[in-house]
Amino acid sequence: QQQVRQSPQSLTVWEGETAILNCSYENSAFDYFPWYQQFPGEGPALLIAIRSVSDKKEDGGFTIFFNKREKNLSLHIKDSQPGDSATYFCAASRDSGYNKLTFGKGTVLLVSP
Amino acid sequence: NAGVIQTPRHKVTGKGQEATLWCEPISGHSAVFWYRQTIVQGLEFLTYFRNQAPIDDSGMPKERFSAQMPNQSHSTLKIQSTQPQDSAVYLCASSRDNSQNTLYFGAGTRLSVL
């Protein structure tokens, strides 16, 4: 049973558009939700994260919208640039020390110039 | 800060051979995680250590996979009798002693089992 689901699997947007990546989760005990960005040949790197007490988190052109009741969240990438082309992973964990992150399968984003 | 260092970057083994993957966490980080990445399964948790002690190995295939952390500066993942289905990118990550769970990943070791 996949505990964290992402959609779409792949997404293509034009430069300057807003890319919207979706994520849903099963476990109500999850309360920490980071998004990781991965470029080819590299490991994933933390992009932005939100805790379940918040419904929105912004950092530069990246915004997470979180709906605890519906158990879903989305990552909005405003004014997308070709350099944003990467794979984006939604993850979840219980926010209590070293509990492991459970990752979704990722969304491959391509930003066309 | 060189980040998490994984060696080798690529490893090719024949079916039935043993593979040992190495990870050097960021200095001062007390938690080390191993994940496996494939196109089909995505990022799968394997195991993690805190202050060198094994905490959770629930993702490890029990029979052929083992992980150790003999000191704070490195961890190893050993796969015995490798099978083609073990082909994947194996990622190591480390984390500071806090509750934010920020994982810093290495670039991974791509294992190919022929």
Interface residues (C-beta under 8 A of the other chain):
Chain A: Y32 P34 Y36 G41 E42 G43 P44 A45 L46 A49 F89 S93 D95 S96 G97 Y98 N99 K100 L101 T102 F103 G104 K105 G106
Chain B: V4 A31 F33 Y35 Q41 G42 L43 F45 Y48 R50 I55 D56 L91 A93 S95 S99 Q100 N101 T102 L103 Y104 F105 G106 A107 G108
